[in-house]
């Protein structure tokens, strides 16, 4: 029996995820070798801070601040970038690709904002970029879309892609906590940063949505094409209304890939409580992919954290090593010109619109008149009973309507005398009924 082929790995960035990668590579080295016939050898770990405890054991001789020297070493064959951010990470990725070395990264912001440039450099130098961990952590959704569903035209992707937001919304729904209290709980549990803006304002989810949308249509979707709303506007009364109607509220990435173009939106959505996505709790992520041949497939698991993310990175390391060993081409991504982008205004959906109306005669009729002028048909109106305050929450559920019309109506409603606070407007995604037949390809 022949000896396994050895290959060298450099990990750049020794933070939470980088430490997890180092730990898995060393503890599972024999397991990886047995399964793949290729033996990963950790050649070095690059970071500016080499003294802070990481909770993993590593030979001090492997630690270095000379990142450029580590990348250039001839015994390093694969470079792992776990620095995060975009500036330093971009320099690291480009340096490795120009050395013709594959790069493994979890950096969704870098790929979403600069993916076309990086993949072009990778093509020019015969290297590859592997990024399974960039979306949904340990959930292998990238490989599923790119390889497992290669025979499908991907028509829809619905994703709960941020564990912090899902944890906050779960605490609000199940415990009746306010947004601020749920956010504080998420911070104390280690799910939310001190500054949670990237998560709760939807930016992190938008970065991941760009990557999924680009894979779905096979062309680079620009980050600027994503409509983004966060979860700060979600109140406990909205979660109570949603539950009464048979829905949960989730921060969703919604990707529509139609013959007329691609649309990508991130924002709070009502999804059926009985559906798999409606039952995803706490810090878990889930992605539903709708193909024209396979139909709906759902992927669920931990979307972040040291070991779930490290698991996906090590999987990519072994994939890169196998392709290098057998001279296999790396599946490309972000190739060609951007697809046609459908404007948000032309997205059609049912809508949940909640107003705080002054408790006096005629207010309901005035609000309904605004919807009528914008040709938005109302399916039902619900007023909460027992609300003892100047303003009463009133819910309007619409029939399918264009987002542009809804947005104009909401702006007008916000200026209406007798409205307390800004209107709240969420999409309703029933997650069924729009399957794409093979004949439409």
N, C-alpha and C positions, 0 to 999 in steps of 0.2 A: 504494500500500500504506500503510495507516494506521500511525501511530507506536504503539509498544507503550505500554500504560498503566503508569505508574510508581506504586509504592506504597512507603511507608516502613516500615522494620523497626528496632525497638530490641531489643538483646540485653542482658539484665540478668544479670550473672554472667560474669566474664571469666576463668574457670578453664580447665581442660583442654578441656571440651566447648564452652564458650562461645567459646573461641579458635578451635576447629575450625569452628564455625558462621560466625564472622566471616571466616575464611580462605576457606571455600567460597563464601560470598555474594559476596566480592570477586573471587576468581579465576574463578568460574564464572558471573559475572553475565551475560555475553553468551550463554552456553550456555542458561542458564535462561530468558532473554528469548526466544531463538529457539524453544525448545520450548513455552513456555507463552503467549507473546504478552503477558506481563506482566513488567515490569522491577523487580526488587527493589533498593531503595536503602537502604544502611545509614545510618540517621540518628543513631545513638548507641550507645555501649556503657557500661553502668553497672556500677560496682564500687567497693568501698571502697579497694582496693589498685590504683592505676593505674601503679605503677612496676615491679613484678616482671616480668621478661622472660617472654613467652608463646610465643616462637618464631614469631610471625606479624607481618606488617606491617600497621599500621593508623594512619591519620592521627590525631595526638594531639588534634586539635580535636574528634574524635568521642568522646573519653573523658570521663566525668563521674561524680562521686560523687552527684549530685542525681538519684537514681532516680525519685522521685515526679515531679519536673519533666519528666524524659525521657518518662515514661509519659503525661503530660498533653499533651505537644506535639501540635499539630494535624497536623503532617506525619508523625507516627508512626501507622501504621494497624494494625500487628501487633506484639505484644510476645512476646519469647522469654524464658522463665525457665530459667536454667541455674545457679541459685544452689545448689540442693540443700537438704537438710534439710526441715523442715516449718514452722518459725515464720516466718522472714523470707520464705520462698517463698510461704507462704499470703498474707501481706500484699501481696506483689507481684502475685500472680494476682488477688486480689480487687480491688485498685486498678485493674488493667487492665480487668477485666470490667465494673466500674462505670463505666468510661469508654466502654463498649460496643466494646471492642477485643478481637479474638480473641487467645487465648493459646496458644502452643506450648510444651510442656514435656516433659522426660524424667523427671520427678520421680515415680517409682513409689511412694515412701513417702507422699508428699503425697496422691496419688490414692487409694491403698489405704486410708488412714486417714481422709481427709476428702473423698473424692470426691463423695458425695451432696450435701454442702453447697455445694461449688464448682460443680457442674453445675447446681444450683438457681439460684445467683446468675447463672450464664451464661444460663440460660433467661429469668430475670427481666429481663435487660438486653439480650437479643437478640444475645449474643455466643457464641462457641464455644470449646471447649477441645480442642486437638489433641495427641495423646500417643503417636504411633507409636513414638517412641524410648524409651518407658518400659518396654518389654518386648523383650528380645533385641536391643537396640541397632539395628544396621543391617538386621536381618531384618524384612521387612514383614509380620509376622504379625498385627498389629492390623487393618490394612486387609484382610487376607485373611479374617479371621474376621468382621469387621463388614460388609464389602461383597462380597468374592469368594464367600463361602459364605452369603450372606443367604438363599438358598432352602433351607438345611439347618437341621434341628434338630441342634445340636451335642451329641453324646452323651458324648464323651470328649475330653479334652486331656491329653497327656503332654508335659511340657516339661523339658528340660535348660536351665535359665535363668540359671545363674551360672557364668561363665567361670573364676573363681578356683577354685571347687570342682572343676570338671571338669579343670582343669589339675592340681590336687593329686592327684586320683584317677588321672589318666593317668600321672603320675610314679610313683605308688605301684604301679600295675599293671605298667607297662612296665620300670621301673628297679628295682623291689623296694625303693623308698625307704620309710622310716617316714613317718607323718603329719607329724611335726615337721620332718623333713628336706625333705619335699615342700612344706610350707608355707613354709619358709625359701627354697626355690628360687623359689616363686611371688612372694614378696616381692622377691627380688633381680631377678626378671624384670619387676617392675612390675605384676603381676597382682593382688597382695594388698596391702592396707593394713598399716600398722604394727600397728594393732589390727584383726584380720581377723574379729572376732566376727559382724558383720552378714552376712558371706558364709558362713563355715564353720558357723555355728549355724543357717543356713537362713532367716534373717529376710528378706534381700534377695529370695530366691526366693519366699518367702511373699507379699511385697508384689506381685510380678509375677503370682503365681497368682491373687490377688484380682481383679486387673484382667482377666485372661483369663476367670476364672469369671463375672464380672459380664457380660462381653460374650457369653459362651456362653449364659447363661440370660436375658439382657436385663434383669436387675434387679440392684441393688447387693448384692453378697455382703460381709458385714462381715468385717473382718480377724480378729476374734475367733473366727470359724468355722473358721479354718485350723489343723489339727494340724501342728505343726512339730518336726522333728528335724534336727539337723545331721550333719556327717560326722566329728566327732571320735572316734566309737566305731568307725570303720572301721579295721581292722588289715590288715597285709599277708597274714596267714593267711586272712582273709575273701576277699581278691582272688584268692588262689591257689585256694581252694575253688571260688569262682565260676567261674574259668577252667576248672577241671577239669570242672565241670558244664555248660559251654557258655554261661556268662553273663559280663557285665561288671557292675560296680557303679557306678551313677550317682546323683547327687542329683537326684531327680525331683519335679516338681510333678505330682500326679495329680488331675485334675478329673473327677468323674462327675456327669453331669446326667441323672438318671433321673426318670420320672414321680413317684416317691415323694419326690424332693427332690435337693438338691445336696450333694455332699461334696467337700472340698478337703483334700489332704494333701501335705505336703512332707517328704521323708526319703530316705535311701539306699534304692535298689531294685536288685534283680537284674533285668537286661534281657538278652534273647538277644544273644549276640555277633554273630550273623549279621544282626541287624536293623539298619536305618539308625541308630537311636538308640544301639544298642550300639557303633557304630563312630565315634561323634562323639568326637573327641580334643581334648586340650589346652584352649585358651581358647574353643573354639567352643560356640555354643548351637544347640539344635535343638528344634523343636516339632512334634508330631504332632497333627493335628486330625481327629477322626472325625465326619463328618456322615452323616445318614441317607440323603442322596441322592448325595453325592460320594464317600462312603467315606473312606478315609484319604488325607490330604495331609500332606506333610512339608516344613518350612521350616528351613533351616540356614544359618548364617553366623556372623560375628564378633558377639558379643553385647555388647561394650563397646569402649571406646577412643575417642580423640578423633574420628577421621574416620568410623568406622561409625555412631556415635551422631549426629554432625553431619549425616551423610547423611540419616538419618531425619528429623531436625529440619527441614532445608531442604526436604525433600519435603512436610512438613506446612505450612511457610510458603507454599509455592506453592499447595497445596490451599486454604489459608485465603484467599489472595489471589484465587484463581479464584472461590471461593464469594462472596466480598465483591463482586467485580466484577460477577458475574451474579446477585446477590441470591438465591443458592441457600441453602436451609436446611442447617445443619450436622447431620450424623448425631448423634443424642443418645446419651447413655450414662448409666448409674447412675440410671435413672429408676424411680420407683415404690417399693413396699415390698420389703424383702429377700425372697428366695425361702425356701421351707421348707428348712431345713438338716438333712441326715441326720447323726446322731451318728456319730463315728468307730467306736463300738463295733459298729455294724451293717455296717461295711465288711467284705466277704468277700474273702479272697485266699489264695493259698498263701504260706507263710512259710519263711524261712531263719532258724533259731535256732541260734546257736553258744554252747556252754558250755565252760568250762574245768573239767573234772572231775578230781578227785583220782584218781590211778592206783592204784585198789584194787578188789577184787572187789565187785560189787553196786551200784556207783555208776550204771552205765548203766540198770539196772533201776529204781532209785529215781527217776531223772529221767523215764524212760518212764512210770512210774506217775503222776507229776504230770500229764503230758499226758492220760493216760487219764481221770483224775478230772475234767478240764475238757472232756472230750468232744472232744479234738483228735486227729484221726487222723493218724498218722505215715506218710509215703510211703517214707522211707528214713532210715537213720542211717549216718553216715560218721565213722570215727575215723582221724585222721592217724597213719600209721606213722612210726617213727623219731624220735619227739618225746621227747627225753631231759630230762624235768623232772618236778616233783611233780605238776603239773596238765597234762592232755592236752586239746587242742581236739577237741571232739566236735560234729559237725554233725547237726542234726535238720531234715529237710525235711518239711513238713506237706502234707496234702491241703487243699483250700479250707476255711478256718475263719474265724469272726467275730473281728474285731480285739479286741473286748471279752474274749472267752474267752482269746485268746492273751495279752493284757496281764495278765490275772489269773494265768495259768499262769506267765508270766515273773516276776511278782512273787514267787510262791511258790518258784520255782526259785532266785531270788536269795537266799532265806533257807535253802536246803537246806545241811546240813552236808556239806562236801567240795566246795563250789563255789569256784573261785578267780576273784575279780572279778565284775563284773556280766555277766549274759547279754547277748548281742548278738542283736537281732531286726530283720530287714529283710523288706520285702515282696518277693514275686516277681511281676513284671509281664511276662507273656508277650506282651502287646500284640496279641493276636489273639483271635478267637472270641466277641466280645461286640458285634458289629455290631447296630445298631438298625434294624429294618425300618420302612419308611414307614408301614405299617399301625398302628404303635404310637403315632403322633403324636396 
